Amino acid sequence: MSNELTEDDSRAYGVVQAFSLLLSAGALYAATLLTYRGAEVFLGLVQDPYDRVVWLGVGMGIPIALCGAVIAVQATLNRRWDLLRIVATVLLAGNLAIPAAWGVLWLIRHA
């Protein structure tokens, strides 16, 4: 019988997973803000002569959301279904909704 701590036995691993969920939530928040501001300009509701906000939303919002999704997936590895895994799944879906929202915005604009 081994005396080594496994990842399931270690409380530190749970703390790292909880911190990764905090990072994923921060990524979702940042990507949502960038997408909201960029979407207003993209649809022509707010004027921006150089479309800087659109480029920020697309160029930074989408990659940030994808990174948040990867972080959420990493937080669910080797974890049973509990509160942390449910929160990670919700954050994964939210982060993946950002690129999908830009696809919908593109369809609305070109319809």
C-alpha positions in Angstrom: 0.0 0.0 0.0 1.4 3.4 -1.0 1.5 6.3 1.3 1.6 8.9 -1.5 -1.2 11.4 -1.9 -3.1 11.0 -5.0 -4.9 13.9 -6.8 -8.2 12.8 -5.3 -6.8 12.7 -1.8 -5.1 16.1 -2.0 -7.0 19.2 -1.0 -4.5 21.3 -2.8 -5.6 19.8 -6.1 -9.2 20.9 -5.3 -7.9 24.4 -4.5 -6.1 24.5 -7.9 -9.3 23.4 -9.6 -11.3 26.1 -7.8 -8.8 28.7 -8.8 -9.0 27.6 -12.4 -12.8 28.1 -12.2 -12.1 31.6 -11.0 -9.9 32.2 -14.0 -12.5 30.7 -16.4 -15.2 33.0 -14.9 -12.9 36.0 -15.3 -12.3 35.0 -19.0 -16.0 34.7 -19.5 -16.6 38.2 -18.0 -13.9 39.9 -20.1 -15.0 38.2 -23.3 -18.6 39.1 -22.6 -17.7 42.8 -22.1 -15.6 42.9 -25.2 -18.4 41.1 -27.2 -21.1 43.4 -25.9 -19.3 46.6 -26.9 -18.1 45.2 -30.2 -21.5 43.9 -31.1 -23.1 47.3 -30.8 -20.5 48.7 -33.2 -20.7 45.7 -35.5 -24.4 46.0 -35.9 -24.2 49.8 -36.4 -26.0 50.8 -33.2 -23.0 52.8 -32.0 -20.6 54.7 -34.2 -16.9 53.9 -34.2 -15.1 55.2 -37.3 -12.2 52.7 -37.1 -14.1 49.7 -35.7 -11.6 49.4 -32.9 -14.1 47.9 -30.5 -15.1 45.3 -33.1 -11.5 44.3 -33.5 -11.1 44.0 -29.8 -14.2 41.9 -29.5 -13.1 39.5 -32.3 -9.4 39.6 -31.8 -9.3 39.4 -28.1 -12.8 38.4 -26.9 -13.0 35.1 -28.9 -9.5 33.9 -27.9 -10.1 34.8 -24.3 -13.3 32.9 -24.3 -11.6 29.9 -25.9 -8.9 30.0 -23.3 -11.6 30.1 -20.6 -13.2 27.1 -22.1 -10.0 25.1 -22.1 -9.4 26.1 -18.5 -12.9 24.9 -17.6 -12.3 21.6 -19.3 -9.0 21.2 -17.4 -10.8 21.8 -14.1 -13.2 18.9 -14.7 -10.4 16.3 -15.4 -10.5 13.3 -13.0 -13.3 14.8 -11.0 -16.6 13.2 -10.0 -19.8 15.1 -10.5 -20.0 17.6 -7.7 -20.5 21.4 -7.4 -17.1 22.2 -9.0 -17.7 20.1 -12.0 -21.2 21.5 -12.5 -19.8 25.1 -12.3 -17.0 24.2 -14.7 -19.5 22.8 -17.2 -21.6 25.9 -17.0 -18.5 28.1 -17.5 -17.5 25.9 -20.5 -20.8 26.4 -22.1 -20.7 30.2 -21.4 -17.2 30.5 -22.8 -18.2 28.6 -25.9 -21.2 30.8 -26.4 -19.0 33.8 -27.1 -17.7 32.6 -30.5 -21.2 31.3 -31.3 -22.5 34.8 -30.5 -20.1 36.3 -33.0 -21.3 33.8 -35.6 -24.9 34.8 -34.9 -24.0 38.5 -35.1 -22.3 37.9 -38.5 -25.5 36.2 -39.7 -27.7 39.0 -38.5 -25.5 41.7 -40.2 -25.4 39.8 -43.5 -29.1 38.8 -43.6 
